[in-house]
Amino acid sequence: MEKVRTIHKSENSYTIKHYFEYSGKGFYVTNGAMKEALVLSGFEILDRRQQNYQVNVSKRCVNKLFKEMCMVH
């Protein structure tokens, strides 16, 4: 996934997890695993105290995962 400067508050680790799981190449992951993957990949986290991390992921990448999810289901 691609990083951008701005943290998009409309997308978070939980929604990204579901887009990934249901994409053509995805598999089940927990929200905790997705959060850890985002941290280890160097994404900025708005507030680590939140249950679902808001990160600086590219909206284009999130939209691509969403489209893949829709094509599979």
mmCIF file of the N, C-alpha and C atoms, coordinates in Angstrom:
data_MODEL
# 
_entry.id   MODEL 
# 
loop_
_atom_site.group_PDB 
_atom_site.id 
_atom_site.type_symbol 
_atom_site.label_atom_id 
_atom_site.label_alt_id 
_atom_site.label_comp_id 
_atom_site.label_asym_id 
_atom_site.label_entity_id 
_atom_site.label_seq_id 
_atom_site.pdbx_PDB_ins_code 
_atom_site.Cartn_x 
_atom_site.Cartn_y 
_atom_site.Cartn_z 
_atom_site.occupancy 
_atom_site.B_iso_or_equiv 
_atom_site.pdbx_formal_charge 
_atom_site.auth_seq_id 
_atom_site.auth_comp_id 
_atom_site.auth_asym_id 
_atom_site.auth_atom_id 
_atom_site.pdbx_PDB_model_num 
ATOM 1   N N  . MET A 1 1  ? 0.841   -1.164  0.000  1.00 0.00 ? 1  MET A N  1 
ATOM 2   C CA . MET A 1 1  ? 0.000   0.000   0.000  1.00 0.00 ? 1  MET A CA 1 
ATOM 3   C C  . MET A 1 1  ? 0.888   1.230   0.000  1.00 0.00 ? 1  MET A C  1 
ATOM 4   N N  . GLU A 1 2  ? 0.369   2.269   -0.542 1.00 0.00 ? 2  GLU A N  1 
ATOM 5   C CA . GLU A 1 2  ? 1.115   3.502   -0.725 1.00 0.00 ? 2  GLU A CA 1 
ATOM 6   C C  . GLU A 1 2  ? 0.841   4.494   0.410  1.00 0.00 ? 2  GLU A C  1 
ATOM 7   N N  . LYS A 1 3  ? 1.924   5.144   0.876  1.00 0.00 ? 3  LYS A N  1 
ATOM 8   C CA . LYS A 1 3  ? 1.791   6.160   1.923  1.00 0.00 ? 3  LYS A CA 1 
ATOM 9   C C  . LYS A 1 3  ? 1.595   7.537   1.298  1.00 0.00 ? 3  LYS A C  1 
ATOM 10  N N  . VAL A 1 4  ? 0.870   8.382   2.003  1.00 0.00 ? 4  VAL A N  1 
ATOM 11  C CA . VAL A 1 4  ? 0.690   9.778   1.609  1.00 0.00 ? 4  VAL A CA 1 
ATOM 12  C C  . VAL A 1 4  ? 0.962   10.658  2.828  1.00 0.00 ? 4  VAL A C  1 
ATOM 13  N N  . ARG A 1 5  ? 0.983   11.962  2.634  1.00 0.00 ? 5  ARG A N  1 
ATOM 14  C CA . ARG A 1 5  ? 1.261   12.878  3.741  1.00 0.00 ? 5  ARG A CA 1 
ATOM 15  C C  . ARG A 1 5  ? 0.119   12.975  4.740  1.00 0.00 ? 5  ARG A C  1 
ATOM 16  N N  . THR A 1 6  ? -1.100  12.926  4.245  1.00 0.00 ? 6  THR A N  1 
ATOM 17  C CA . THR A 1 6  ? -2.275  13.190  5.065  1.00 0.00 ? 6  THR A CA 1 
ATOM 18  C C  . THR A 1 6  ? -2.889  11.903  5.611  1.00 0.00 ? 6  THR A C  1 
ATOM 19  N N  . ILE A 1 7  ? -3.283  11.943  6.869  1.00 0.00 ? 7  ILE A N  1 
ATOM 20  C CA . ILE A 1 7  ? -4.009  10.820  7.464  1.00 0.00 ? 7  ILE A CA 1 
ATOM 21  C C  . ILE A 1 7  ? -5.483  11.004  7.137  1.00 0.00 ? 7  ILE A C  1 
ATOM 22  N N  . HIS A 1 8  ? -6.071  10.020  6.474  1.00 0.00 ? 8  HIS A N  1 
ATOM 23  C CA . HIS A 1 8  ? -7.483  10.088  6.097  1.00 0.00 ? 8  HIS A CA 1 
ATOM 24  C C  . HIS A 1 8  ? -8.321  9.502   7.225  1.00 0.00 ? 8  HIS A C  1 
ATOM 25  N N  . LYS A 1 9  ? -9.135  10.330  7.815  1.00 0.00 ? 9  LYS A N  1 
ATOM 26  C CA . LYS A 1 9  ? -9.930  9.889   8.960  1.00 0.00 ? 9  LYS A CA 1 
ATOM 27  C C  . LYS A 1 9  ? -11.102 9.004   8.559  1.00 0.00 ? 9  LYS A C  1 
ATOM 28  N N  . SER A 1 10 ? -11.411 8.939   7.278  1.00 0.00 ? 10 SER A N  1 
ATOM 29  C CA . SER A 1 10 ? -12.533 8.105   6.836  1.00 0.00 ? 10 SER A CA 1 
ATOM 30  C C  . SER A 1 10 ? -12.153 6.633   6.725  1.00 0.00 ? 10 SER A C  1 
ATOM 31  N N  . GLU A 1 11 ? -10.873 6.341   6.638  1.00 0.00 ? 11 GLU A N  1 
ATOM 32  C CA . GLU A 1 11 ? -10.408 4.950   6.543  1.00 0.00 ? 11 GLU A CA 1 
ATOM 33  C C  . GLU A 1 11 ? -9.595  4.619   7.785  1.00 0.00 ? 11 GLU A C  1 
ATOM 34  N N  . ASN A 1 12 ? -9.730  3.393   8.262  1.00 0.00 ? 12 ASN A N  1 
ATOM 35  C CA . ASN A 1 12 ? -8.959  2.993   9.433  1.00 0.00 ? 12 ASN A CA 1 
ATOM 36  C C  . ASN A 1 12 ? -8.533  1.537   9.298  1.00 0.00 ? 12 ASN A C  1 
ATOM 37  N N  . SER A 1 13 ? -7.791  1.062   10.266 1.00 0.00 ? 13 SER A N  1 
ATOM 38  C CA . SER A 1 13 ? -7.247  -0.292  10.206 1.00 0.00 ? 13 SER A CA 1 
ATOM 39  C C  . SER A 1 13 ? -8.345  -1.341  10.043 1.00 0.00 ? 13 SER A C  1 
ATOM 40  N N  . TYR A 1 14 ? -9.490  -1.109  10.636 1.00 0.00 ? 14 TYR A N  1 
ATOM 41  C CA . TYR A 1 14 ? -10.579 -2.088  10.568 1.00 0.00 ? 14 TYR A CA 1 
ATOM 42  C C  . TYR A 1 14 ? -11.175 -2.164  9.159  1.00 0.00 ? 14 TYR A C  1 
ATOM 43  N N  . THR A 1 15 ? -11.413 -1.019  8.532  1.00 0.00 ? 15 THR A N  1 
ATOM 44  C CA . THR A 1 15 ? -11.965 -1.053  7.176  1.00 0.00 ? 15 THR A CA 1 
ATOM 45  C C  . THR A 1 15 ? -10.927 -1.593  6.188  1.00 0.00 ? 15 THR A C  1 
ATOM 46  N N  . ILE A 1 16 ? -9.672  -1.202  6.363  1.00 0.00 ? 16 ILE A N  1 
ATOM 47  C CA . ILE A 1 16 ? -8.610  -1.688  5.480  1.00 0.00 ? 16 ILE A CA 1 
ATOM 48  C C  . ILE A 1 16 ? -8.475  -3.208  5.624  1.00 0.00 ? 16 ILE A C  1 
ATOM 49  N N  . LYS A 1 17 ? -8.583  -3.713  6.847  1.00 0.00 ? 17 LYS A N  1 
ATOM 50  C CA . LYS A 1 17 ? -8.523  -5.153  7.102  1.00 0.00 ? 17 LYS A CA 1 
ATOM 51  C C  . LYS A 1 17 ? -9.586  -5.883  6.302  1.00 0.00 ? 17 LYS A C  1 
ATOM 52  N N  . HIS A 1 18 ? -10.812 -5.369  6.312  1.00 0.00 ? 18 HIS A N  1 
ATOM 53  C CA . HIS A 1 18 ? -11.898 -6.022  5.579  1.00 0.00 ? 18 HIS A CA 1 
ATOM 54  C C  . HIS A 1 18 ? -11.712 -5.916  4.074  1.00 0.00 ? 18 HIS A C  1 
ATOM 55  N N  . TYR A 1 19 ? -11.274 -4.773  3.591  1.00 0.00 ? 19 TYR A N  1 
ATOM 56  C CA . TYR A 1 19 ? -11.014 -4.635  2.154  1.00 0.00 ? 19 TYR A CA 1 
ATOM 57  C C  . TYR A 1 19 ? -9.956  -5.645  1.737  1.00 0.00 ? 19 TYR A C  1 
ATOM 58  N N  . PHE A 1 20 ? -8.905  -5.781  2.547  1.00 0.00 ? 20 PHE A N  1 
ATOM 59  C CA . PHE A 1 20 ? -7.842  -6.738  2.237  1.00 0.00 ? 20 PHE A CA 1 
ATOM 60  C C  . PHE A 1 20 ? -8.374  -8.165  2.249  1.00 0.00 ? 20 PHE A C  1 
ATOM 61  N N  . GLU A 1 21 ? -9.102  -8.540  3.308  1.00 0.00 ? 21 GLU A N  1 
ATOM 62  C CA . GLU A 1 21 ? -9.597  -9.911  3.431  1.00 0.00 ? 21 GLU A CA 1 
ATOM 63  C C  . GLU A 1 21 ? -10.427 -10.343 2.235  1.00 0.00 ? 21 GLU A C  1 
ATOM 64  N N  . TYR A 1 22 ? -11.250 -9.447  1.754  1.00 0.00 ? 22 TYR A N  1 
ATOM 65  C CA . TYR A 1 22 ? -12.184 -9.796  0.685  1.00 0.00 ? 22 TYR A CA 1 
ATOM 66  C C  . TYR A 1 22 ? -11.671 -9.447  -0.703 1.00 0.00 ? 22 TYR A C  1 
ATOM 67  N N  . SER A 1 23 ? -10.434 -8.957  -0.783 1.00 0.00 ? 23 SER A N  1 
ATOM 68  C CA . SER A 1 23 ? -9.851  -8.722  -2.099 1.00 0.00 ? 23 SER A CA 1 
ATOM 69  C C  . SER A 1 23 ? -9.458  -10.076 -2.688 1.00 0.00 ? 23 SER A C  1 
ATOM 70  N N  . GLY A 1 24 ? -9.112  -10.087 -3.938 1.00 0.00 ? 24 GLY A N  1 
ATOM 71  C CA . GLY A 1 24 ? -8.783  -11.338 -4.615 1.00 0.00 ? 24 GLY A CA 1 
ATOM 72  C C  . GLY A 1 24 ? -7.616  -12.091 -4.019 1.00 0.00 ? 24 GLY A C  1 
ATOM 73  N N  . LYS A 1 25 ? -6.673  -11.392 -3.396 1.00 0.00 ? 25 LYS A N  1 
ATOM 74  C CA . LYS A 1 25 ? -5.475  -12.030 -2.855 1.00 0.00 ? 25 LYS A CA 1 
ATOM 75  C C  . LYS A 1 25 ? -5.467  -12.062 -1.333 1.00 0.00 ? 25 LYS A C  1 
ATOM 76  N N  . GLY A 1 26 ? -6.550  -11.652 -0.716 1.00 0.00 ? 26 GLY A N  1 
ATOM 77  C CA . GLY A 1 26 ? -6.585  -11.522 0.733  1.00 0.00 ? 26 GLY A CA 1 
ATOM 78  C C  . GLY A 1 26 ? -6.878  -12.807 1.474  1.00 0.00 ? 26 GLY A C  1 
ATOM 79  N N  . PHE A 1 27 ? -6.732  -12.725 2.769  1.00 0.00 ? 27 PHE A N  1 
ATOM 80  C CA . PHE A 1 27 ? -7.033  -13.820 3.689  1.00 0.00 ? 27 PHE A CA 1 
ATOM 81  C C  . PHE A 1 27 ? -7.388  -13.199 5.032  1.00 0.00 ? 27 PHE A C  1 
ATOM 82  N N  . TYR A 1 28 ? -7.925  -14.000 5.949  1.00 0.00 ? 28 TYR A N  1 
ATOM 83  C CA . TYR A 1 28 ? -8.358  -13.481 7.235  1.00 0.00 ? 28 TYR A CA 1 
ATOM 84  C C  . TYR A 1 28 ? -7.183  -12.964 8.056  1.00 0.00 ? 28 TYR A C  1 
ATOM 85  N N  . VAL A 1 29 ? -7.335  -11.776 8.603  1.00 0.00 ? 29 VAL A N  1 
ATOM 86  C CA . VAL A 1 29 ? -6.390  -11.220 9.572  1.00 0.00 ? 29 VAL A CA 1 
ATOM 87  C C  . VAL A 1 29 ? -7.197  -10.530 10.661 1.00 0.00 ? 29 VAL A C  1 
ATOM 88  N N  . THR A 1 30 ? -6.644  -10.485 11.851 1.00 0.00 ? 30 THR A N  1 
ATOM 89  C CA . THR A 1 30 ? -7.302  -9.755  12.928 1.00 0.00 ? 30 THR A CA 1 
ATOM 90  C C  . THR A 1 30 ? -7.005  -8.270  12.773 1.00 0.00 ? 30 THR A C  1 
ATOM 91  N N  . ASN A 1 31 ? -7.794  -7.437  13.430 1.00 0.00 ? 31 ASN A N  1 
ATOM 92  C CA . ASN A 1 31 ? -7.534  -6.001  13.410 1.00 0.00 ? 31 ASN A CA 1 
ATOM 93  C C  . ASN A 1 31 ? -6.168  -5.720  14.040 1.00 0.00 ? 31 ASN A C  1 
ATOM 94  N N  . GLY A 1 32 ? -5.826  -6.457  15.098 1.00 0.00 ? 32 GLY A N  1 
ATOM 95  C CA . GLY A 1 32 ? -4.520  -6.285  15.735 1.00 0.00 ? 32 GLY A CA 1 
ATOM 96  C C  . GLY A 1 32 ? -3.372  -6.590  14.782 1.00 0.00 ? 32 GLY A C  1 
ATOM 97  N N  . ALA A 1 33 ? -3.536  -7.641  13.980 1.00 0.00 ? 33 ALA A N  1 
ATOM 98  C CA . ALA A 1 33 ? -2.502  -7.990  13.001 1.00 0.00 ? 33 ALA A CA 1 
ATOM 99  C C  . ALA A 1 33 ? -2.390  -6.914  11.925 1.00 0.00 ? 33 ALA A C  1 
ATOM 100 N N  . MET A 1 34 ? -3.533  -6.380  11.494 1.00 0.00 ? 34 MET A N  1 
ATOM 101 C CA . MET A 1 34 ? -3.495  -5.314  10.488 1.00 0.00 ? 34 MET A CA 1 
ATOM 102 C C  . MET A 1 34 ? -2.835  -4.069  11.063 1.00 0.00 ? 34 MET A C  1 
ATOM 103 N N  . LYS A 1 35 ? -3.154  -3.733  12.302 1.00 0.00 ? 35 LYS A N  1 
ATOM 104 C CA . LYS A 1 35 ? -2.540  -2.563  12.940 1.00 0.00 ? 35 LYS A CA 1 
ATOM 105 C C  . LYS A 1 35 ? -1.026  -2.734  13.024 1.00 0.00 ? 35 LYS A C  1 
ATOM 106 N N  . GLU A 1 36 ? -0.588  -3.914  13.436 1.00 0.00 ? 36 GLU A N  1 
ATOM 107 C CA . GLU A 1 36 ? 0.845   -4.187  13.539 1.00 0.00 ? 36 GLU A CA 1 
ATOM 108 C C  . GLU A 1 36 ? 1.517   -4.126  12.170 1.00 0.00 ? 36 GLU A C  1 
ATOM 109 N N  . ALA A 1 37 ? 0.868   -4.660  11.152 1.00 0.00 ? 37 ALA A N  1 
ATOM 110 C CA . ALA A 1 37 ? 1.417   -4.611  9.792  1.00 0.00 ? 37 ALA A CA 1 
ATOM 111 C C  . ALA A 1 37 ? 1.562   -3.171  9.316  1.00 0.00 ? 37 ALA A C  1 
ATOM 112 N N  . LEU A 1 38 ? 0.570   -2.334  9.615  1.00 0.00 ? 38 LEU A N  1 
ATOM 113 C CA . LEU A 1 38 ? 0.631   -0.924  9.221  1.00 0.00 ? 38 LEU A CA 1 
ATOM 114 C C  . LEU A 1 38 ? 1.783   -0.211  9.934  1.00 0.00 ? 38 LEU A C  1 
ATOM 115 N N  . VAL A 1 39 ? 1.961   -0.497  11.232 1.00 0.00 ? 39 VAL A N  1 
ATOM 116 C CA . VAL A 1 39 ? 3.059   0.111   12.003 1.00 0.00 ? 39 VAL A CA 1 
ATOM 117 C C  . VAL A 1 39 ? 4.405   -0.347  11.453 1.00 0.00 ? 39 VAL A C  1 
ATOM 118 N N  . LEU A 1 40 ? 4.559   -1.661  11.269 1.00 0.00 ? 40 LEU A N  1 
ATOM 119 C CA . LEU A 1 40 ? 5.828   -2.201  10.778 1.00 0.00 ? 40 LEU A CA 1 
ATOM 120 C C  . LEU A 1 40 ? 6.154   -1.732  9.363  1.00 0.00 ? 40 LEU A C  1 
ATOM 121 N N  . SER A 1 41 ? 5.123   -1.382  8.610  1.00 0.00 ? 41 SER A N  1 
ATOM 122 C CA . SER A 1 41 ? 5.325   -0.881  7.243  1.00 0.00 ? 41 SER A CA 1 
ATOM 123 C C  . SER A 1 41 ? 5.643   0.603   7.216  1.00 0.00 ? 41 SER A C  1 
ATOM 124 N N  . GLY A 1 42 ? 5.648   1.236   8.394  1.00 0.00 ? 42 GLY A N  1 
ATOM 125 C CA . GLY A 1 42 ? 6.059   2.633   8.470  1.00 0.00 ? 42 GLY A CA 1 
ATOM 126 C C  . GLY A 1 42 ? 4.953   3.656   8.291  1.00 0.00 ? 42 GLY A C  1 
ATOM 127 N N  . PHE A 1 43 ? 3.695   3.233   8.358  1.00 0.00 ? 43 PHE A N  1 
ATOM 128 C CA . PHE A 1 43 ? 2.600   4.190   8.246  1.00 0.00 ? 43 PHE A CA 1 
ATOM 129 C C  . PHE A 1 43 ? 2.503   5.006   9.525  1.00 0.00 ? 43 PHE A C  1 
ATOM 130 N N  . GLU A 1 44 ? 2.102   6.264   9.380  1.00 0.00 ? 44 GLU A N  1 
ATOM 131 C CA . GLU A 1 44 ? 1.886   7.131   10.537 1.00 0.00 ? 44 GLU A CA 1 
ATOM 132 C C  . GLU A 1 44 ? 0.527   6.811   11.136 1.00 0.00 ? 44 GLU A C  1 
ATOM 133 N N  . ILE A 1 45 ? 0.471   6.797   12.465 1.00 0.00 ? 45 ILE A N  1 
ATOM 134 C CA . ILE A 1 45 ? -0.761  6.502   13.188 1.00 0.00 ? 45 ILE A CA 1 
ATOM 135 C C  . ILE A 1 45 ? -1.217  7.782   13.877 1.00 0.00 ? 45 ILE A C  1 
ATOM 136 N N  . LEU A 1 46 ? -2.488  8.139   13.691 1.00 0.00 ? 46 LEU A N  1 
ATOM 137 C CA . LEU A 1 46 ? -3.004  9.363   14.295 1.00 0.00 ? 46 LEU A CA 1 
ATOM 138 C C  . LEU A 1 46 ? -3.019  9.259   15.816 1.00 0.00 ? 46 LEU A C  1 
ATOM 139 N N  . ASP A 1 47 ? -3.564  8.164   16.362 1.00 0.00 ? 47 ASP A N  1 
ATOM 140 C CA . ASP A 1 47 ? -3.668  8.000   17.810 1.00 0.00 ? 47 ASP A CA 1 
ATOM 141 C C  . ASP A 1 47 ? -3.634  6.512   18.142 1.00 0.00 ? 47 ASP A C  1 
ATOM 142 N N  . ARG A 1 48 ? -2.538  6.049   18.684 1.00 0.00 ? 48 ARG A N  1 
ATOM 143 C CA . ARG A 1 48 ? -2.369  4.619   18.987 1.00 0.00 ? 48 ARG A CA 1 
ATOM 144 C C  . ARG A 1 48 ? -3.268  4.144   20.125 1.00 0.00 ? 48 ARG A C  1 
ATOM 145 N N  . ARG A 1 49 ? -3.913  5.062   20.820 1.00 0.00 ? 49 ARG A N  1 
ATOM 146 C CA . ARG A 1 49 ? -4.831  4.667   21.900 1.00 0.00 ? 49 ARG A CA 1 
ATOM 147 C C  . ARG A 1 49 ? -6.195  4.249   21.354 1.00 0.00 ? 49 ARG A C  1 
ATOM 148 N N  . GLN A 1 50 ? -6.466  4.578   20.095 1.00 0.00 ? 50 GLN A N  1 
ATOM 149 C CA . GLN A 1 50 ? -7.744  4.229   19.486 1.00 0.00 ? 50 GLN A CA 1 
ATOM 150 C C  . GLN A 1 50 ? -7.785  2.745   19.119 1.00 0.00 ? 50 GLN A C  1 
ATOM 151 N N  . GLN A 1 51 ? -8.971  2.175   19.149 1.00 0.00 ? 51 GLN A N  1 
ATOM 152 C CA . GLN A 1 51 ? -9.130  0.764   18.796 1.00 0.00 ? 51 GLN A CA 1 
ATOM 153 C C  . GLN A 1 51 ? -8.788  0.530   17.325 1.00 0.00 ? 51 GLN A C  1 
ATOM 154 N N  . ASN A 1 52 ? -9.192  1.449   16.454 1.00 0.00 ? 52 ASN A N  1 
ATOM 155 C CA . ASN A 1 52 ? -8.925  1.349   15.024 1.00 0.00 ? 52 ASN A CA 1 
ATOM 156 C C  . ASN A 1 52 ? -8.018  2.496   14.613 1.00 0.00 ? 52 ASN A C  1 
ATOM 157 N N  . TYR A 1 53 ? -6.832  2.154   14.114 1.00 0.00 ? 53 TYR A N  1 
ATOM 158 C CA . TYR A 1 53 ? -5.846  3.170   13.748 1.00 0.00 ? 53 TYR A CA 1 
ATOM 159 C C  . TYR A 1 53 ? -6.255  3.891   12.472 1.00 0.00 ? 53 TYR A C  1 
ATOM 160 N N  . GLN A 1 54 ? -6.128  5.203   12.498 1.00 0.00 ? 54 GLN A N  1 
ATOM 161 C CA . GLN A 1 54 ? -6.266  6.002   11.282 1.00 0.00 ? 54 GLN A CA 1 
ATOM 162 C C  . GLN A 1 54 ? -4.851  6.267   10.790 1.00 0.00 ? 54 GLN A C  1 
ATOM 163 N N  . VAL A 1 55 ? -4.615  5.973   9.517  1.00 0.00 ? 55 VAL A N  1 
ATOM 164 C CA . VAL A 1 55 ? -3.250  6.003   8.980  1.00 0.00 ? 55 VAL A CA 1 
ATOM 165 C C  . VAL A 1 55 ? -3.168  6.824   7.699  1.00 0.00 ? 55 VAL A C  1 
ATOM 166 N N  . ASN A 1 56 ? -1.946  7.110   7.299  1.00 0.00 ? 56 ASN A N  1 
ATOM 167 C CA . ASN A 1 56 ? -1.695  7.894   6.088  1.00 0.00 ? 56 ASN A CA 1 
ATOM 168 C C  . ASN A 1 56 ? -1.578  7.001   4.855  1.00 0.00 ? 56 ASN A C  1 
ATOM 169 N N  . VAL A 1 57 ? -2.612  6.224   4.619  1.00 0.00 ? 57 VAL A N  1 
ATOM 170 C CA . VAL A 1 57 ? -2.635  5.343   3.453  1.00 0.00 ? 57 VAL A CA 1 
ATOM 171 C C  . VAL A 1 57 ? -3.271  6.084   2.276  1.00 0.00 ? 57 VAL A C  1 
ATOM 172 N N  . SER A 1 58 ? -2.787  5.792   1.103  1.00 0.00 ? 58 SER A N  1 
ATOM 173 C CA . SER A 1 58 ? -3.312  6.419   -0.106 1.00 0.00 ? 58 SER A CA 1 
ATOM 174 C C  . SER A 1 58 ? -4.776  6.036   -0.317 1.00 0.00 ? 58 SER A C  1 
ATOM 175 N N  . LYS A 1 59 ? -5.607  7.043   -0.534 1.00 0.00 ? 59 LYS A N  1 
ATOM 176 C CA . LYS A 1 59 ? -7.026  6.803   -0.809 1.00 0.00 ? 59 LYS A CA 1 
ATOM 177 C C  . LYS A 1 59 ? -7.181  5.960   -2.075 1.00 0.00 ? 59 LYS A C  1 
ATOM 178 N N  . ARG A 1 60 ? -6.303  6.171   -3.043 1.00 0.00 ? 60 ARG A N  1 
ATOM 179 C CA . ARG A 1 60 ? -6.339  5.396   -4.285 1.00 0.00 ? 60 ARG A CA 1 
ATOM 180 C C  . ARG A 1 60 ? -6.118  3.914   -4.003 1.00 0.00 ? 60 ARG A C  1 
ATOM 181 N N  . CYS A 1 61 ? -5.182  3.579   -3.115 1.00 0.00 ? 61 CYS A N  1 
ATOM 182 C CA . CYS A 1 61 ? -4.928  2.181   -2.770 1.00 0.00 ? 61 CYS A CA 1 
ATOM 183 C C  . CYS A 1 61 ? -6.121  1.565   -2.044 1.00 0.00 ? 61 CYS A C  1 
ATOM 184 N N  . VAL A 1 62 ? -6.723  2.320   -1.143 1.00 0.00 ? 62 VAL A N  1 
ATOM 185 C CA . VAL A 1 62 ? -7.893  1.821   -0.418 1.00 0.00 ? 62 VAL A CA 1 
ATOM 186 C C  . VAL A 1 62 ? -9.036  1.580   -1.404 1.00 0.00 ? 62 VAL A C  1 
ATOM 187 N N  . ASN A 1 63 ? -9.239  2.511   -2.330 1.00 0.00 ? 63 ASN A N  1 
ATOM 188 C CA . ASN A 1 63 ? -10.293 2.349   -3.334 1.00 0.00 ? 63 ASN A CA 1 
ATOM 189 C C  . ASN A 1 63 ? -10.044 1.125   -4.208 1.00 0.00 ? 63 ASN A C  1 
ATOM 190 N N  . LYS A 1 64 ? -8.781  0.857   -4.527 1.00 0.00 ? 64 LYS A N  1 
ATOM 191 C CA . LYS A 1 64 ? -8.439  -0.312  -5.341 1.00 0.00 ? 64 LYS A CA 1 
ATOM 192 C C  . LYS A 1 64 ? -8.792  -1.596  -4.591 1.00 0.00 ? 64 LYS A C  1 
ATOM 193 N N  . LEU A 1 65 ? -8.458  -1.658  -3.289 1.00 0.00 ? 65 LEU A N  1 
ATOM 194 C CA . LEU A 1 65 ? -8.825  -2.830  -2.492 1.00 0.00 ? 65 LEU A CA 1 
ATOM 195 C C  . LEU A 1 65 ? -10.335 -2.999  -2.437 1.00 0.00 ? 65 LEU A C  1 
ATOM 196 N N  . PHE A 1 66 ? -11.054 -1.878  -2.295 1.00 0.00 ? 66 PHE A N  1 
ATOM 197 C CA . PHE A 1 66 ? -12.514 -1.934  -2.234 1.00 0.00 ? 66 PHE A CA 1 
ATOM 198 C C  . PHE A 1 66 ? -13.084 -2.467  -3.542 1.00 0.00 ? 66 PHE A C  1 
ATOM 199 N N  . LYS A 1 67 ? -12.548 -2.013  -4.656 1.00 0.00 ? 67 LYS A N  1 
ATOM 200 C CA . LYS A 1 67 ? -13.036 -2.490  -5.956 1.00 0.00 ? 67 LYS A CA 1 
ATOM 201 C C  . LYS A 1 67 ? -12.762 -3.983  -6.129 1.00 0.00 ? 67 LYS A C  1 
ATOM 202 N N  . GLU A 1 68 ? -11.594 -4.437  -5.691 1.00 0.00 ? 68 GLU A N  1 
ATOM 203 C CA . GLU A 1 68 ? -11.271 -5.869  -5.769 1.00 0.00 ? 68 GLU A CA 1 
ATOM 204 C C  . GLU A 1 68 ? -12.238 -6.673  -4.907 1.00 0.00 ? 68 GLU A C  1 
ATOM 205 N N  . MET A 1 69 ? -12.581 -6.140  -3.734 1.00 0.00 ? 69 MET A N  1 
ATOM 206 C CA . MET A 1 69 ? -13.510 -6.818  -2.850 1.00 0.00 ? 69 MET A CA 1 
ATOM 207 C C  . MET A 1 69 ? -14.865 -6.953  -3.530 1.00 0.00 ? 69 MET A C  1 
ATOM 208 N N  . CYS A 1 70 ? -15.311 -5.907  -4.187 1.00 0.00 ? 70 CYS A N  1 
ATOM 209 C CA . CYS A 1 70 ? -16.615 -5.932  -4.829 1.00 0.00 ? 70 CYS A CA 1 
ATOM 210 C C  . CYS A 1 70 ? -16.647 -6.910  -6.003 1.00 0.00 ? 70 CYS A C  1 
ATOM 211 N N  . MET A 1 71 ? -15.533 -7.067  -6.699 1.00 0.00 ? 71 MET A N  1 
ATOM 212 C CA . MET A 1 71 ? -15.495 -7.979  -7.833 1.00 0.00 ? 71 MET A CA 1 
ATOM 213 C C  . MET A 1 71 ? -15.529 -9.435  -7.378 1.00 0.00 ? 71 MET A C  1 
ATOM 214 N N  . VAL A 1 72 ? -14.972 -9.723  -6.207 1.00 0.00 ? 72 VAL A N  1 
ATOM 215 C CA . VAL A 1 72 ? -14.920 -11.081 -5.684 1.00 0.00 ? 72 VAL A CA 1 
ATOM 216 C C  . VAL A 1 72 ? -16.270 -11.491 -5.122 1.00 0.00 ? 72 VAL A C  1 
ATOM 217 N N  . HIS A 1 73 ? -16.975 -10.551 -4.471 1.00 0.00 ? 73 HIS A N  1 
ATOM 218 C CA . HIS A 1 73 ? -18.253 -10.886 -3.823 1.00 0.00 ? 73 HIS A CA 1 
ATOM 219 C C  . HIS A 1 73 ? -19.399 -10.340 -4.602 1.00 0.00 ? 73 HIS A C  1 
# 
